[in-house]
Amino acid sequence: MCMIGYFVYVEYQHFMSDKIKYISSIINYVDLIINIFCFMVVALDLIGDMQSIVRPIASMTLIIVWIKLFYFLRAYDSFSQLIRMIIEIGKDIRYFLVVLFIGIFGFAGGFYIL
């Protein structure tokens, strides 16, 4: 809890130093989500007997932290091109994913009725 409090304090200091710049950066929202999820995991774990709630939140937190690692890998030239390529592919594929999920949900509904 002390470490989470420290990270929240650091985020608060960043927010107070330049509010507009802090709000405009998406990585700050990711940091905020990570801090909230970590607090929830620790608090629910201390309550005890809530593993069915703690595990999904902890797993989402871990996935977000690993994805955040991509942000820090952009500092290295060999990784920055790969990270940029992944971002551009993600932007291009979003329309295909919408059509794919519509088809999957349509067939899932049809097979469920069957």
Phi and psi restraints in degrees (range 20) as a CNS / XPLOR table:
assign (resid 1 and name C) (resid 2 and name N)
       (resid 2 and name CA) (resid 2 and name C) 1.0 -64.4 20.0 2
assign (resid 2 and name N) (resid 2 and name CA)
       (resid 2 and name C) (resid 3 and name N) 1.0 -41.0 20.0 2
assign (resid 2 and name C) (resid 3 and name N)
       (resid 3 and name CA) (resid 3 and name C) 1.0 -66.5 20.0 2
assign (resid 3 and name N) (resid 3 and name CA)
       (resid 3 and name C) (resid 4 and name N) 1.0 -40.9 20.0 2
assign (resid 3 and name C) (resid 4 and name N)
       (resid 4 and name CA) (resid 4 and name C) 1.0 -62.6 20.0 2
assign (resid 4 and name N) (resid 4 and name CA)
       (resid 4 and name C) (resid 5 and name N) 1.0 -42.5 20.0 2
assign (resid 4 and name C) (resid 5 and name N)
       (resid 5 and name CA) (resid 5 and name C) 1.0 -60.6 20.0 2
assign (resid 5 and name N) (resid 5 and name CA)
       (resid 5 and name C) (resid 6 and name N) 1.0 -38.8 20.0 2
assign (resid 5 and name C) (resid 6 and name N)
       (resid 6 and name CA) (resid 6 and name C) 1.0 -64.3 20.0 2
assign (resid 6 and name N) (resid 6 and name CA)
       (resid 6 and name C) (resid 7 and name N) 1.0 -45.2 20.0 2
assign (resid 6 and name C) (resid 7 and name N)
       (resid 7 and name CA) (resid 7 and name C) 1.0 -66.2 20.0 2
assign (resid 7 and name N) (resid 7 and name CA)
       (resid 7 and name C) (resid 8 and name N) 1.0 -35.5 20.0 2
assign (resid 7 and name C) (resid 8 and name N)
       (resid 8 and name CA) (resid 8 and name C) 1.0 -65.8 20.0 2
assign (resid 8 and name N) (resid 8 and name CA)
       (resid 8 and name C) (resid 9 and name N) 1.0 -39.8 20.0 2
assign (resid 8 and name C) (resid 9 and name N)
       (resid 9 and name CA) (resid 9 and name C) 1.0 -62.3 20.0 2
assign (resid 9 and name N) (resid 9 and name CA)
       (resid 9 and name C) (resid 10 and name N) 1.0 -42.3 20.0 2
assign (resid 9 and name C) (resid 10 and name N)
       (resid 10 and name CA) (resid 10 and name C) 1.0 -63.2 20.0 2
assign (resid 10 and name N) (resid 10 and name CA)
       (resid 10 and name C) (resid 11 and name N) 1.0 -42.6 20.0 2
assign (resid 10 and name C) (resid 11 and name N)
       (resid 11 and name CA) (resid 11 and name C) 1.0 -63.7 20.0 2
assign (resid 11 and name N) (resid 11 and name CA)
       (resid 11 and name C) (resid 12 and name N) 1.0 -38.8 20.0 2
assign (resid 11 and name C) (resid 12 and name N)
       (resid 12 and name CA) (resid 12 and name C) 1.0 -63.4 20.0 2
assign (resid 12 and name N) (resid 12 and name CA)
       (resid 12 and name C) (resid 13 and name N) 1.0 -40.9 20.0 2
assign (resid 12 and name C) (resid 13 and name N)
       (resid 13 and name CA) (resid 13 and name C) 1.0 -63.4 20.0 2
assign (resid 13 and name N) (resid 13 and name CA)
       (resid 13 and name C) (resid 14 and name N) 1.0 -41.5 20.0 2
assign (resid 13 and name C) (resid 14 and name N)
       (resid 14 and name CA) (resid 14 and name C) 1.0 -63.8 20.0 2
assign (resid 14 and name N) (resid 14 and name CA)
       (resid 14 and name C) (resid 15 and name N) 1.0 -40.6 20.0 2
assign (resid 14 and name C) (resid 15 and name N)
       (resid 15 and name CA) (resid 15 and name C) 1.0 -64.1 20.0 2
assign (resid 15 and name N) (resid 15 and name CA)
       (resid 15 and name C) (resid 16 and name N) 1.0 -42.9 20.0 2
assign (resid 15 and name C) (resid 16 and name N)
       (resid 16 and name CA) (resid 16 and name C) 1.0 -71.1 20.0 2
assign (resid 16 and name N) (resid 16 and name CA)
       (resid 16 and name C) (resid 17 and name N) 1.0 -27.3 20.0 2
assign (resid 16 and name C) (resid 17 and name N)
       (resid 17 and name CA) (resid 17 and name C) 1.0 -71.7 20.0 2
assign (resid 17 and name N) (resid 17 and name CA)
       (resid 17 and name C) (resid 18 and name N) 1.0 -41.5 20.0 2
assign (resid 17 and name C) (resid 18 and name N)
       (resid 18 and name CA) (resid 18 and name C) 1.0 -151.8 20.0 2
assign (resid 18 and name N) (resid 18 and name CA)
       (resid 18 and name C) (resid 19 and name N) 1.0 93.7 20.0 2
assign (resid 18 and name C) (resid 19 and name N)
       (resid 19 and name CA) (resid 19 and name C) 1.0 -65.7 20.0 2
assign (resid 19 and name N) (resid 19 and name CA)
       (resid 19 and name C) (resid 20 and name N) 1.0 -42.7 20.0 2
assign (resid 19 and name C) (resid 20 and name N)
       (resid 20 and name CA) (resid 20 and name C) 1.0 -66.1 20.0 2
assign (resid 20 and name N) (resid 20 and name CA)
       (resid 20 and name C) (resid 21 and name N) 1.0 -45.3 20.0 2
assign (resid 20 and name C) (resid 21 and name N)
       (resid 21 and name CA) (resid 21 and name C) 1.0 -65.2 20.0 2
assign (resid 21 and name N) (resid 21 and name CA)
       (resid 21 and name C) (resid 22 and name N) 1.0 -36.7 20.0 2
assign (resid 21 and name C) (resid 22 and name N)
       (resid 22 and name CA) (resid 22 and name C) 1.0 -65.6 20.0 2
assign (resid 22 and name N) (resid 22 and name CA)
       (resid 22 and name C) (resid 23 and name N) 1.0 -44.7 20.0 2
assign (resid 22 and name C) (resid 23 and name N)
       (resid 23 and name CA) (resid 23 and name C) 1.0 -69.0 20.0 2
assign (resid 23 and name N) (resid 23 and name CA)
       (resid 23 and name C) (resid 24 and name N) 1.0 -30.5 20.0 2
assign (resid 23 and name C) (resid 24 and name N)
       (resid 24 and name CA) (resid 24 and name C) 1.0 -80.5 20.0 2
assign (resid 24 and name N) (resid 24 and name CA)
       (resid 24 and name C) (resid 25 and name N) 1.0 -11.7 20.0 2
assign (resid 24 and name C) (resid 25 and name N)
       (resid 25 and name CA) (resid 25 and name C) 1.0 -95.8 20.0 2
assign (resid 25 and name N) (resid 25 and name CA)
       (resid 25 and name C) (resid 26 and name N) 1.0 129.1 20.0 2
assign (resid 25 and name C) (resid 26 and name N)
       (resid 26 and name CA) (resid 26 and name C) 1.0 -73.5 20.0 2
assign (resid 26 and name N) (resid 26 and name CA)
       (resid 26 and name C) (resid 27 and name N) 1.0 -27.7 20.0 2
assign (resid 26 and name C) (resid 27 and name N)
       (resid 27 and name CA) (resid 27 and name C) 1.0 -65.4 20.0 2
assign (resid 27 and name N) (resid 27 and name CA)
       (resid 27 and name C) (resid 28 and name N) 1.0 -27.4 20.0 2
assign (resid 27 and name C) (resid 28 and name N)
       (resid 28 and name CA) (resid 28 and name C) 1.0 -69.3 20.0 2
assign (resid 28 and name N) (resid 28 and name CA)
       (resid 28 and name C) (resid 29 and name N) 1.0 -34.8 20.0 2
assign (resid 28 and name C) (resid 29 and name N)
       (resid 29 and name CA) (resid 29 and name C) 1.0 -66.6 20.0 2
assign (resid 29 and name N) (resid 29 and name CA)
       (resid 29 and name C) (resid 30 and name N) 1.0 -38.2 20.0 2
assign (resid 29 and name C) (resid 30 and name N)
       (resid 30 and name CA) (resid 30 and name C) 1.0 -62.8 20.0 2
assign (resid 30 and name N) (resid 30 and name CA)
       (resid 30 and name C) (resid 31 and name N) 1.0 -43.8 20.0 2
assign (resid 30 and name C) (resid 31 and name N)
       (resid 31 and name CA) (resid 31 and name C) 1.0 -60.6 20.0 2
assign (resid 31 and name N) (resid 31 and name CA)
       (resid 31 and name C) (resid 32 and name N) 1.0 -40.9 20.0 2
assign (resid 31 and name C) (resid 32 and name N)
       (resid 32 and name CA) (resid 32 and name C) 1.0 -64.7 20.0 2
assign (resid 32 and name N) (resid 32 and name CA)
       (resid 32 and name C) (resid 33 and name N) 1.0 -42.9 20.0 2
assign (resid 32 and name C) (resid 33 and name N)
       (resid 33 and name CA) (resid 33 and name C) 1.0 -63.1 20.0 2
assign (resid 33 and name N) (resid 33 and name CA)
       (resid 33 and name C) (resid 34 and name N) 1.0 -42.2 20.0 2
assign (resid 33 and name C) (resid 34 and name N)
       (resid 34 and name CA) (resid 34 and name C) 1.0 -61.4 20.0 2
assign (resid 34 and name N) (resid 34 and name CA)
       (resid 34 and name C) (resid 35 and name N) 1.0 -45.2 20.0 2
assign (resid 34 and name C) (resid 35 and name N)
       (resid 35 and name CA) (resid 35 and name C) 1.0 -63.3 20.0 2
assign (resid 35 and name N) (resid 35 and name CA)
       (resid 35 and name C) (resid 36 and name N) 1.0 -41.7 20.0 2
assign (resid 35 and name C) (resid 36 and name N)
       (resid 36 and name CA) (resid 36 and name C) 1.0 -64.8 20.0 2
assign (resid 36 and name N) (resid 36 and name CA)
       (resid 36 and name C) (resid 37 and name N) 1.0 -46.0 20.0 2
assign (resid 36 and name C) (resid 37 and name N)
       (resid 37 and name CA) (resid 37 and name C) 1.0 -63.7 20.0 2
assign (resid 37 and name N) (resid 37 and name CA)
       (resid 37 and name C) (resid 38 and name N) 1.0 -41.6 20.0 2
assign (resid 37 and name C) (resid 38 and name N)
       (resid 38 and name CA) (resid 38 and name C) 1.0 -62.4 20.0 2
assign (resid 38 and name N) (resid 38 and name CA)
       (resid 38 and name C) (resid 39 and name N) 1.0 -42.7 20.0 2
assign (resid 38 and name C) (resid 39 and name N)
       (resid 39 and name CA) (resid 39 and name C) 1.0 -61.1 20.0 2
assign (resid 39 and name N) (resid 39 and name CA)
       (resid 39 and name C) (resid 40 and name N) 1.0 -43.8 20.0 2
assign (resid 39 and name C) (resid 40 and name N)
       (resid 40 and name CA) (resid 40 and name C) 1.0 -62.5 20.0 2
assign (resid 40 and name N) (resid 40 and name CA)
       (resid 40 and name C) (resid 41 and name N) 1.0 -42.2 20.0 2
assign (resid 40 and name C) (resid 41 and name N)
       (resid 41 and name CA) (resid 41 and name C) 1.0 -63.0 20.0 2
assign (resid 41 and name N) (resid 41 and name CA)
       (resid 41 and name C) (resid 42 and name N) 1.0 -47.2 20.0 2
assign (resid 41 and name C) (resid 42 and name N)
       (resid 42 and name CA) (resid 42 and name C) 1.0 -65.4 20.0 2
assign (resid 42 and name N) (resid 42 and name CA)
       (resid 42 and name C) (resid 43 and name N) 1.0 -44.8 20.0 2
assign (resid 42 and name C) (resid 43 and name N)
       (resid 43 and name CA) (resid 43 and name C) 1.0 -63.9 20.0 2
assign (resid 43 and name N) (resid 43 and name CA)
       (resid 43 and name C) (resid 44 and name N) 1.0 -44.8 20.0 2
assign (resid 43 and name C) (resid 44 and name N)
       (resid 44 and name CA) (resid 44 and name C) 1.0 -69.0 20.0 2
assign (resid 44 and name N) (resid 44 and name CA)
       (resid 44 and name C) (resid 45 and name N) 1.0 -31.8 20.0 2
assign (resid 44 and name C) (resid 45 and name N)
       (resid 45 and name CA) (resid 45 and name C) 1.0 -70.2 20.0 2
assign (resid 45 and name N) (resid 45 and name CA)
       (resid 45 and name C) (resid 46 and name N) 1.0 -35.3 20.0 2
assign (resid 45 and name C) (resid 46 and name N)
       (resid 46 and name CA) (resid 46 and name C) 1.0 -69.0 20.0 2
assign (resid 46 and name N) (resid 46 and name CA)
       (resid 46 and name C) (resid 47 and name N) 1.0 -32.8 20.0 2
assign (resid 46 and name C) (resid 47 and name N)
       (resid 47 and name CA) (resid 47 and name C) 1.0 -64.2 20.0 2
assign (resid 47 and name N) (resid 47 and name CA)
       (resid 47 and name C) (resid 48 and name N) 1.0 -38.9 20.0 2
assign (resid 47 and name C) (resid 48 and name N)
       (resid 48 and name CA) (resid 48 and name C) 1.0 85.3 20.0 2
assign (resid 48 and name N) (resid 48 and name CA)
       (resid 48 and name C) (resid 49 and name N) 1.0 159.0 20.0 2
assign (resid 48 and name C) (resid 49 and name N)
       (resid 49 and name CA) (resid 49 and name C) 1.0 55.9 20.0 2
assign (resid 49 and name N) (resid 49 and name CA)
       (resid 49 and name C) (resid 50 and name N) 1.0 33.2 20.0 2
assign (resid 49 and name C) (resid 50 and name N)
       (resid 50 and name CA) (resid 50 and name C) 1.0 -129.5 20.0 2
assign (resid 50 and name N) (resid 50 and name CA)
       (resid 50 and name C) (resid 51 and name N) 1.0 36.4 20.0 2
assign (resid 50 and name C) (resid 51 and name N)
       (resid 51 and name CA) (resid 51 and name C) 1.0 -63.2 20.0 2
assign (resid 51 and name N) (resid 51 and name CA)
       (resid 51 and name C) (resid 52 and name N) 1.0 -26.9 20.0 2
assign (resid 51 and name C) (resid 52 and name N)
       (resid 52 and name CA) (resid 52 and name C) 1.0 -68.5 20.0 2
assign (resid 52 and name N) (resid 52 and name CA)
       (resid 52 and name C) (resid 53 and name N) 1.0 -21.7 20.0 2
assign (resid 52 and name C) (resid 53 and name N)
       (resid 53 and name CA) (resid 53 and name C) 1.0 -96.6 20.0 2
assign (resid 53 and name N) (resid 53 and name CA)
       (resid 53 and name C) (resid 54 and name N) 1.0 -36.8 20.0 2
assign (resid 53 and name C) (resid 54 and name N)
       (resid 54 and name CA) (resid 54 and name C) 1.0 -67.7 20.0 2
assign (resid 54 and name N) (resid 54 and name CA)
       (resid 54 and name C) (resid 55 and name N) 1.0 -43.6 20.0 2
assign (resid 54 and name C) (resid 55 and name N)
       (resid 55 and name CA) (resid 55 and name C) 1.0 -60.6 20.0 2
assign (resid 55 and name N) (resid 55 and name CA)
       (resid 55 and name C) (resid 56 and name N) 1.0 -47.8 20.0 2
assign (resid 55 and name C) (resid 56 and name N)
       (resid 56 and name CA) (resid 56 and name C) 1.0 -62.8 20.0 2
assign (resid 56 and name N) (resid 56 and name CA)
       (resid 56 and name C) (resid 57 and name N) 1.0 -39.4 20.0 2
assign (resid 56 and name C) (resid 57 and name N)
       (resid 57 and name CA) (resid 57 and name C) 1.0 -66.4 20.0 2
assign (resid 57 and name N) (resid 57 and name CA)
       (resid 57 and name C) (resid 58 and name N) 1.0 -42.2 20.0 2
assign (resid 57 and name C) (resid 58 and name N)
       (resid 58 and name CA) (resid 58 and name C) 1.0 -64.0 20.0 2
assign (resid 58 and name N) (resid 58 and name CA)
       (resid 58 and name C) (resid 59 and name N) 1.0 -38.9 20.0 2
assign (resid 58 and name C) (resid 59 and name N)
       (resid 59 and name CA) (resid 59 and name C) 1.0 -68.8 20.0 2
assign (resid 59 and name N) (resid 59 and name CA)
       (resid 59 and name C) (resid 60 and name N) 1.0 -39.7 20.0 2
assign (resid 59 and name C) (resid 60 and name N)
       (resid 60 and name CA) (resid 60 and name C) 1.0 -64.0 20.0 2
assign (resid 60 and name N) (resid 60 and name CA)
       (resid 60 and name C) (resid 61 and name N) 1.0 -39.5 20.0 2
assign (resid 60 and name C) (resid 61 and name N)
       (resid 61 and name CA) (resid 61 and name C) 1.0 -62.1 20.0 2
assign (resid 61 and name N) (resid 61 and name CA)
       (resid 61 and name C) (resid 62 and name N) 1.0 -45.4 20.0 2
assign (resid 61 and name C) (resid 62 and name N)
       (resid 62 and name CA) (resid 62 and name C) 1.0 -63.0 20.0 2
assign (resid 62 and name N) (resid 62 and name CA)
       (resid 62 and name C) (resid 63 and name N) 1.0 -40.6 20.0 2
assign (resid 62 and name C) (resid 63 and name N)
       (resid 63 and name CA) (resid 63 and name C) 1.0 -63.9 20.0 2
assign (resid 63 and name N) (resid 63 and name CA)
       (resid 63 and name C) (resid 64 and name N) 1.0 -42.5 20.0 2
assign (resid 63 and name C) (resid 64 and name N)
       (resid 64 and name CA) (resid 64 and name C) 1.0 -64.5 20.0 2
assign (resid 64 and name N) (resid 64 and name CA)
       (resid 64 and name C) (resid 65 and name N) 1.0 -39.3 20.0 2
assign (resid 64 and name C) (resid 65 and name N)
       (resid 65 and name CA) (resid 65 and name C) 1.0 -64.6 20.0 2
assign (resid 65 and name N) (resid 65 and name CA)
       (resid 65 and name C) (resid 66 and name N) 1.0 -41.0 20.0 2
assign (resid 65 and name C) (resid 66 and name N)
       (resid 66 and name CA) (resid 66 and name C) 1.0 -68.3 20.0 2
assign (resid 66 and name N) (resid 66 and name CA)
       (resid 66 and name C) (resid 67 and name N) 1.0 -36.7 20.0 2
assign (resid 66 and name C) (resid 67 and name N)
       (resid 67 and name CA) (resid 67 and name C) 1.0 -66.2 20.0 2
assign (resid 67 and name N) (resid 67 and name CA)
       (resid 67 and name C) (resid 68 and name N) 1.0 -35.7 20.0 2
assign (resid 67 and name C) (resid 68 and name N)
       (resid 68 and name CA) (resid 68 and name C) 1.0 -63.1 20.0 2
assign (resid 68 and name N) (resid 68 and name CA)
       (resid 68 and name C) (resid 69 and name N) 1.0 -26.0 20.0 2
assign (resid 68 and name C) (resid 69 and name N)
       (resid 69 and name CA) (resid 69 and name C) 1.0 -59.3 20.0 2
assign (resid 69 and name N) (resid 69 and name CA)
       (resid 69 and name C) (resid 70 and name N) 1.0 -33.0 20.0 2
assign (resid 69 and name C) (resid 70 and name N)
       (resid 70 and name CA) (resid 70 and name C) 1.0 -59.3 20.0 2
assign (resid 70 and name N) (resid 70 and name CA)
       (resid 70 and name C) (resid 71 and name N) 1.0 -36.4 20.0 2
assign (resid 70 and name C) (resid 71 and name N)
       (resid 71 and name CA) (resid 71 and name C) 1.0 -60.9 20.0 2
assign (resid 71 and name N) (resid 71 and name CA)
       (resid 71 and name C) (resid 72 and name N) 1.0 -41.3 20.0 2
assign (resid 71 and name C) (resid 72 and name N)
       (resid 72 and name CA) (resid 72 and name C) 1.0 -77.2 20.0 2
assign (resid 72 and name N) (resid 72 and name CA)
       (resid 72 and name C) (resid 73 and name N) 1.0 -24.0 20.0 2
assign (resid 72 and name C) (resid 73 and name N)
       (resid 73 and name CA) (resid 73 and name C) 1.0 -71.9 20.0 2
assign (resid 73 and name N) (resid 73 and name CA)
       (resid 73 and name C) (resid 74 and name N) 1.0 -15.0 20.0 2
assign (resid 73 and name C) (resid 74 and name N)
       (resid 74 and name CA) (resid 74 and name C) 1.0 -65.6 20.0 2
assign (resid 74 and name N) (resid 74 and name CA)
       (resid 74 and name C) (resid 75 and name N) 1.0 -16.5 20.0 2
assign (resid 74 and name C) (resid 75 and name N)
       (resid 75 and name CA) (resid 75 and name C) 1.0 -70.2 20.0 2
assign (resid 75 and name N) (resid 75 and name CA)
       (resid 75 and name C) (resid 76 and name N) 1.0 -23.1 20.0 2
assign (resid 75 and name C) (resid 76 and name N)
       (resid 76 and name CA) (resid 76 and name C) 1.0 -95.2 20.0 2
assign (resid 76 and name N) (resid 76 and name CA)
       (resid 76 and name C) (resid 77 and name N) 1.0 134.1 20.0 2
assign (resid 76 and name C) (resid 77 and name N)
       (resid 77 and name CA) (resid 77 and name C) 1.0 -60.2 20.0 2
assign (resid 77 and name N) (resid 77 and name CA)
       (resid 77 and name C) (resid 78 and name N) 1.0 -40.4 20.0 2
assign (resid 77 and name C) (resid 78 and name N)
       (resid 78 and name CA) (resid 78 and name C) 1.0 -67.3 20.0 2
assign (resid 78 and name N) (resid 78 and name CA)
       (resid 78 and name C) (resid 79 and name N) 1.0 -30.3 20.0 2
assign (resid 78 and name C) (resid 79 and name N)
       (resid 79 and name CA) (resid 79 and name C) 1.0 -89.9 20.0 2
assign (resid 79 and name N) (resid 79 and name CA)
       (resid 79 and name C) (resid 80 and name N) 1.0 -28.2 20.0 2
assign (resid 79 and name C) (resid 80 and name N)
       (resid 80 and name CA) (resid 80 and name C) 1.0 -61.9 20.0 2
assign (resid 80 and name N) (resid 80 and name CA)
       (resid 80 and name C) (resid 81 and name N) 1.0 -37.2 20.0 2
assign (resid 80 and name C) (resid 81 and name N)
       (resid 81 and name CA) (resid 81 and name C) 1.0 -67.3 20.0 2
assign (resid 81 and name N) (resid 81 and name CA)
       (resid 81 and name C) (resid 82 and name N) 1.0 -38.7 20.0 2
assign (resid 81 and name C) (resid 82 and name N)
       (resid 82 and name CA) (resid 82 and name C) 1.0 -68.6 20.0 2
assign (resid 82 and name N) (resid 82 and name CA)
       (resid 82 and name C) (resid 83 and name N) 1.0 -41.7 20.0 2
assign (resid 82 and name C) (resid 83 and name N)
       (resid 83 and name CA) (resid 83 and name C) 1.0 -64.3 20.0 2
assign (resid 83 and name N) (resid 83 and name CA)
       (resid 83 and name C) (resid 84 and name N) 1.0 -43.0 20.0 2
assign (resid 83 and name C) (resid 84 and name N)
       (resid 84 and name CA) (resid 84 and name C) 1.0 -62.0 20.0 2
assign (resid 84 and name N) (resid 84 and name CA)
       (resid 84 and name C) (resid 85 and name N) 1.0 -39.1 20.0 2
assign (resid 84 and name C) (resid 85 and name N)
       (resid 85 and name CA) (resid 85 and name C) 1.0 -64.9 20.0 2
assign (resid 85 and name N) (resid 85 and name CA)
       (resid 85 and name C) (resid 86 and name N) 1.0 -41.0 20.0 2
assign (resid 85 and name C) (resid 86 and name N)
       (resid 86 and name CA) (resid 86 and name C) 1.0 -63.7 20.0 2
assign (resid 86 and name N) (resid 86 and name CA)
       (resid 86 and name C) (resid 87 and name N) 1.0 -41.1 20.0 2
assign (resid 86 and name C) (resid 87 and name N)
       (resid 87 and name CA) (resid 87 and name C) 1.0 -63.7 20.0 2
assign (resid 87 and name N) (resid 87 and name CA)
       (resid 87 and name C) (resid 88 and name N) 1.0 -44.2 20.0 2
assign (resid 87 and name C) (resid 88 and name N)
       (resid 88 and name CA) (resid 88 and name C) 1.0 -66.8 20.0 2
assign (resid 88 and name N) (resid 88 and name CA)
       (resid 88 and name C) (resid 89 and name N) 1.0 -38.8 20.0 2
assign (resid 88 and name C) (resid 89 and name N)
       (resid 89 and name CA) (resid 89 and name C) 1.0 -64.2 20.0 2
assign (resid 89 and name N) (resid 89 and name CA)
       (resid 89 and name C) (resid 90 and name N) 1.0 -41.6 20.0 2
assign (resid 89 and name C) (resid 90 and name N)
       (resid 90 and name CA) (resid 90 and name C) 1.0 -60.6 20.0 2
assign (resid 90 and name N) (resid 90 and name CA)
       (resid 90 and name C) (resid 91 and name N) 1.0 -39.0 20.0 2
assign (resid 90 and name C) (resid 91 and name N)
       (resid 91 and name CA) (resid 91 and name C) 1.0 -66.6 20.0 2
assign (resid 91 and name N) (resid 91 and name CA)
       (resid 91 and name C) (resid 92 and name N) 1.0 -40.4 20.0 2
assign (resid 91 and name C) (resid 92 and name N)
       (resid 92 and name CA) (resid 92 and name C) 1.0 -73.2 20.0 2
assign (resid 92 and name N) (resid 92 and name CA)
       (resid 92 and name C) (resid 93 and name N) 1.0 -30.1 20.0 2
assign (resid 92 and name C) (resid 93 and name N)
       (resid 93 and name CA) (resid 93 and name C) 1.0 -88.6 20.0 2
assign (resid 93 and name N) (resid 93 and name CA)
       (resid 93 and name C) (resid 94 and name N) 1.0 -7.7 20.0 2
assign (resid 93 and name C) (resid 94 and name N)
       (resid 94 and name CA) (resid 94 and name C) 1.0 -61.6 20.0 2
assign (resid 94 and name N) (resid 94 and name CA)
       (resid 94 and name C) (resid 95 and name N) 1.0 -37.6 20.0 2
assign (resid 94 and name C) (resid 95 and name N)
       (resid 95 and name CA) (resid 95 and name C) 1.0 -68.7 20.0 2
assign (resid 95 and name N) (resid 95 and name CA)
       (resid 95 and name C) (resid 96 and name N) 1.0 -37.9 20.0 2
assign (resid 95 and name C) (resid 96 and name N)
       (resid 96 and name CA) (resid 96 and name C) 1.0 -63.3 20.0 2
assign (resid 96 and name N) (resid 96 and name CA)
       (resid 96 and name C) (resid 97 and name N) 1.0 -40.5 20.0 2
assign (resid 96 and name C) (resid 97 and name N)
       (resid 97 and name CA) (resid 97 and name C) 1.0 -65.0 20.0 2
assign (resid 97 and name N) (resid 97 and name CA)
       (resid 97 and name C) (resid 98 and name N) 1.0 -35.2 20.0 2
assign (resid 97 and name C) (resid 98 and name N)
       (resid 98 and name CA) (resid 98 and name C) 1.0 -61.7 20.0 2
assign (resid 98 and name N) (resid 98 and name CA)
       (resid 98 and name C) (resid 99 and name N) 1.0 -48.5 20.0 2
assign (resid 98 and name C) (resid 99 and name N)
       (resid 99 and name CA) (resid 99 and name C) 1.0 -63.6 20.0 2
assign (resid 99 and name N) (resid 99 and name CA)
       (resid 99 and name C) (resid 100 and name N) 1.0 -40.9 20.0 2
assign (resid 99 and name C) (resid 100 and name N)
       (resid 100 and name CA) (resid 100 and name C) 1.0 -62.4 20.0 2
assign (resid 100 and name N) (resid 100 and name CA)
       (resid 100 and name C) (resid 101 and name N) 1.0 -46.3 20.0 2
assign (resid 100 and name C) (resid 101 and name N)
       (resid 101 and name CA) (resid 101 and name C) 1.0 -68.8 20.0 2
assign (resid 101 and name N) (resid 101 and name CA)
       (resid 101 and name C) (resid 102 and name N) 1.0 -33.6 20.0 2
assign (resid 101 and name C) (resid 102 and name N)
       (resid 102 and name CA) (resid 102 and name C) 1.0 -62.2 20.0 2
assign (resid 102 and name N) (resid 102 and name CA)
       (resid 102 and name C) (resid 103 and name N) 1.0 -43.7 20.0 2
assign (resid 102 and name C) (resid 103 and name N)
       (resid 103 and name CA) (resid 103 and name C) 1.0 -64.8 20.0 2
assign (resid 103 and name N) (resid 103 and name CA)
       (resid 103 and name C) (resid 104 and name N) 1.0 -42.3 20.0 2
assign (resid 103 and name C) (resid 104 and name N)
       (resid 104 and name CA) (resid 104 and name C) 1.0 -63.6 20.0 2
assign (resid 104 and name N) (resid 104 and name CA)
       (resid 104 and name C) (resid 105 and name N) 1.0 -46.3 20.0 2
assign (resid 104 and name C) (resid 105 and name N)
       (resid 105 and name CA) (resid 105 and name C) 1.0 -67.1 20.0 2
assign (resid 105 and name N) (resid 105 and name CA)
       (resid 105 and name C) (resid 106 and name N) 1.0 -34.4 20.0 2
assign (resid 105 and name C) (resid 106 and name N)
       (resid 106 and name CA) (resid 106 and name C) 1.0 -63.9 20.0 2
assign (resid 106 and name N) (resid 106 and name CA)
       (resid 106 and name C) (resid 107 and name N) 1.0 -47.6 20.0 2
assign (resid 106 and name C) (resid 107 and name N)
       (resid 107 and name CA) (resid 107 and name C) 1.0 -68.5 20.0 2
assign (resid 107 and name N) (resid 107 and name CA)
       (resid 107 and name C) (resid 108 and name N) 1.0 -35.8 20.0 2
assign (resid 107 and name C) (resid 108 and name N)
       (resid 108 and name CA) (resid 108 and name C) 1.0 -62.6 20.0 2
assign (resid 108 and name N) (resid 108 and name CA)
       (resid 108 and name C) (resid 109 and name N) 1.0 -42.8 20.0 2
assign (resid 108 and name C) (resid 109 and name N)
       (resid 109 and name CA) (resid 109 and name C) 1.0 -63.9 20.0 2
assign (resid 109 and name N) (resid 109 and name CA)
       (resid 109 and name C) (resid 110 and name N) 1.0 -41.7 20.0 2
assign (resid 109 and name C) (resid 110 and name N)
       (resid 110 and name CA) (resid 110 and name C) 1.0 -64.2 20.0 2
assign (resid 110 and name N) (resid 110 and name CA)
       (resid 110 and name C) (resid 111 and name N) 1.0 -43.3 20.0 2
assign (resid 110 and name C) (resid 111 and name N)
       (resid 111 and name CA) (resid 111 and name C) 1.0 -72.6 20.0 2
assign (resid 111 and name N) (resid 111 and name CA)
       (resid 111 and name C) (resid 112 and name N) 1.0 -29.9 20.0 2
assign (resid 111 and name C) (resid 112 and name N)
       (resid 112 and name CA) (resid 112 and name C) 1.0 -65.1 20.0 2
assign (resid 112 and name N) (resid 112 and name CA)
       (resid 112 and name C) (resid 113 and name N) 1.0 -41.8 20.0 2
assign (resid 112 and name C) (resid 113 and name N)
       (resid 113 and name CA) (resid 113 and name C) 1.0 -66.7 20.0 2
assign (resid 113 and name N) (resid 113 and name CA)
       (resid 113 and name C) (resid 114 and name N) 1.0 -36.7 20.0 2
